[in-house]
Amino acid sequence: MTRVGLVGAGGVAQRHARVLSSLPDVQVAAVTDVVPDAAAALAAPLGARVVPDVAALLGEPVDAVYVCVPPFAHGPAEHAVIEAGLPLFVEKPISLDIGAAQEISDAIDERGLLTAVGHHWRYLAVVEQARTLLAGREVRLVTGAWLDKVPPVGWWPLREKSGGPIVEQAAHVLDLARHLAGEVTSVTAAGNGTPPAGDIDGATAAVLRFANGAVGTLAATCVLGWKERAGLEIYADGLAVRVSETGLTVRDADGERTVDSDPETARVAVDRAFIAAVRGEEQDIRVPYAEALRTHTLALAVAASASDGETRDVRP
Ligand SMILES: NC(=O)c1ccc[n+]([C@@H]2O[C@H](COP(=O)([O-])OP(=O)(O)OC[C@H]3O[C@@H](n4cnc5c(N)ncnc54)[C@H](O)[C@@H]3O)[C@@H](O)[C@H]2O)c1
């Protein structure tokens, strides 16, 4: 039996708890949240123990810990889990600033710990298919978008709590851009400065330069009452690829093909891969902490550039 501890019991923790409980021989054993009622609500149907804090969680017999707190709350939990030498799953975004994330990354490296971050899009079969199609091709243009509403959590529209829509949400698209088109070397962005709520930009537009010569754009807005779309388009000579959580569309000289995708499969796969690695059964962790740090660096650079209009050099 693999026993998992959860730090944070909100929306995404509930999702991980549901998936983990559906995997064979995995048990959500203990839960902590600064809102004890939230921990209790998650724990009760699973028969998990509710504990007052991370120290108490680490006093339980757990084999791995998920940190599912909002962006502003990262740091103390990760350091405690690292100190305990346990495998660590962290939800994105991994922090609000680069310094805190770099410290966590260094501490992980020092201890040689197993980690994973919730960039589950990398487990989509359609993303693998897009990568195969693009292999050996010269990518020319990348256009990413996250066009959505403000999610219904109080901290989200506050810049100092969430980092804003690029860091909090569009990071999934930036991670996919890196995965499919390679590293970004510089970004220049603009924000429209009019928040739909709180103090975040209602819209952001960015221009990206890639190491391989490709150019790209990222567009984000949170002023809609619904999720319009979130995904990435990639263009190479004679090839157009459109990929998202819900499907892949490919067009080339032979015409257009579409493959549907169920987002749930990747949400299950990311947890299954982490647990398999914890058990030493299989190594298929696609975004360990250090890799997420690279995407986070890029997202922070886009957000910073949107604030002051200055180009940011993000060469690795
Ligand atoms: N990978 C994905 O697809 C995905 C999906 C949803 C959310 N997320 C990410 O997960 C994170 C959390 O999102 P959410 O929707 O669950 O938010 P949420 O507000 O629903 O839940 C966060 C929970 O963390 C608790 N919390 C806050 N500070 C804490 C601390 N120091 N210690 C313990 N608990 C603490 C809160 O009380 C709350 O219950 C966000 O960064 C979000 O971007 C990722």
Ligand as a Chemical Component Dictionary entry (heavy atoms), coordinates in Angstrom:
data_LIG
# 
_chem_comp.id                   LIG 
_chem_comp.type                 NON-POLYMER 
_chem_comp.pdbx_formal_charge   0 
_chem_comp.three_letter_code    LIG 
# 
loop_
_chem_comp_atom.comp_id 
_chem_comp_atom.atom_id 
_chem_comp_atom.alt_atom_id 
_chem_comp_atom.type_symbol 
_chem_comp_atom.charge 
_chem_comp_atom.model_Cartn_x 
_chem_comp_atom.model_Cartn_y 
_chem_comp_atom.model_Cartn_z 
_chem_comp_atom.pdbx_ordinal 
LIG N1  N1  N 0  -2.712 21.128 -12.643 1  
LIG C1  C1  C 0  -3.947 21.543 -12.756 2  
LIG O1  O1  O 0  -4.637 21.267 -13.724 3  
LIG C2  C2  C 0  -4.561 22.373 -11.677 4  
LIG C3  C3  C 0  -5.958 22.473 -11.586 5  
LIG C4  C4  C 0  -6.486 23.242 -10.569 6  
LIG C5  C5  C 0  -5.656 23.922 -9.703  7  
LIG N2  N2  N 1  -4.308 23.800 -9.846  8  
LIG C6  C6  C 0  -3.403 24.534 -8.966  9  
LIG O2  O2  O 0  -3.505 24.073 -7.638  10 
LIG C7  C7  C 0  -3.338 25.154 -6.733  11 
LIG C8  C8  C 0  -4.507 25.163 -5.768  12 
LIG O3  O3  O 0  -5.686 25.397 -6.505  13 
LIG P1  P1  P 0  -7.125 25.009 -5.914  14 
LIG O4  O4  O 0  -8.088 25.210 -7.024  15 
LIG O5  O5  O -1 -7.072 23.712 -5.228  16 
LIG O6  O6  O 0  -7.299 26.168 -4.833  17 
LIG P2  P2  P 0  -8.304 26.176 -3.595  18 
LIG O7  O7  O 0  -8.341 27.565 -3.112  19 
LIG O8  O8  O 0  -9.561 25.465 -3.978  20 
LIG O9  O9  O 0  -7.570 25.226 -2.525  21 
LIG C9  C9  C 0  -6.384 25.566 -1.893  22 
LIG C10 C10 C 0  -6.444 24.992 -0.485  23 
LIG O10 O10 O 0  -5.182 25.195 0.141   24 
LIG C11 C11 C 0  -5.412 25.602 1.480   25 
LIG N3  N3  N 0  -4.212 26.276 1.965   26 
LIG C12 C12 C 0  -3.807 27.541 1.758   27 
LIG N4  N4  N 0  -2.624 27.757 2.356   28 
LIG C13 C13 C 0  -2.271 26.601 2.955   29 
LIG C14 C14 C 0  -1.163 26.196 3.729   30 
LIG N5  N5  N 0  -0.152 27.039 3.997   31 
LIG N6  N6  N 0  -1.136 24.937 4.220   32 
LIG C15 C15 C 0  -2.156 24.088 3.964   33 
LIG N7  N7  N 0  -3.236 24.421 3.213   34 
LIG C16 C16 C 0  -3.292 25.658 2.726   35 
LIG C17 C17 C 0  -6.649 26.463 1.419   36 
LIG O11 O11 O 0  -7.280 26.586 2.679   37 
LIG C18 C18 C 0  -7.491 25.699 0.399   38 
LIG O12 O12 O 0  -8.316 24.724 1.026   39 
LIG C19 C19 C 0  -3.237 26.420 -7.576  40 
LIG O13 O13 O 0  -1.913 26.821 -7.688  41 
LIG C20 C20 C 0  -3.766 25.993 -8.922  42 
LIG O14 O14 O 0  -3.161 26.637 -10.033 43 
LIG C21 C21 C 0  -3.747 23.037 -10.799 44 
# 
loop_
_chem_comp_bond.comp_id 
_chem_comp_bond.atom_id_1 
_chem_comp_bond.atom_id_2 
_chem_comp_bond.value_order 
_chem_comp_bond.pdbx_ordinal 
LIG N1  C1  SING 1  
LIG C1  O1  DOUB 2  
LIG C1  C2  SING 3  
LIG C2  C3  SING 4  
LIG C2  C21 DOUB 5  
LIG C3  C4  DOUB 6  
LIG C4  C5  SING 7  
LIG C5  N2  DOUB 8  
LIG N2  C6  SING 9  
LIG N2  C21 SING 10 
LIG C6  O2  SING 11 
LIG C6  C20 SING 12 
LIG O2  C7  SING 13 
LIG C7  C8  SING 14 
LIG C7  C19 SING 15 
LIG C8  O3  SING 16 
LIG O3  P1  SING 17 
LIG P1  O4  DOUB 18 
LIG P1  O5  SING 19 
LIG P1  O6  SING 20 
LIG O6  P2  SING 21 
LIG P2  O7  DOUB 22 
LIG P2  O8  SING 23 
LIG P2  O9  SING 24 
LIG O9  C9  SING 25 
LIG C9  C10 SING 26 
LIG C10 O10 SING 27 
LIG C10 C18 SING 28 
LIG O10 C11 SING 29 
LIG C11 N3  SING 30 
LIG C11 C17 SING 31 
LIG N3  C12 SING 32 
LIG N3  C16 SING 33 
LIG C12 N4  DOUB 34 
LIG N4  C13 SING 35 
LIG C13 C14 SING 36 
LIG C13 C16 DOUB 37 
LIG C14 N5  SING 38 
LIG C14 N6  DOUB 39 
LIG N6  C15 SING 40 
LIG C15 N7  DOUB 41 
LIG N7  C16 SING 42 
LIG C17 O11 SING 43 
LIG C17 C18 SING 44 
LIG C18 O12 SING 45 
LIG C19 O13 SING 46 
LIG C19 C20 SING 47 
LIG C20 O14 SING 48 
# 
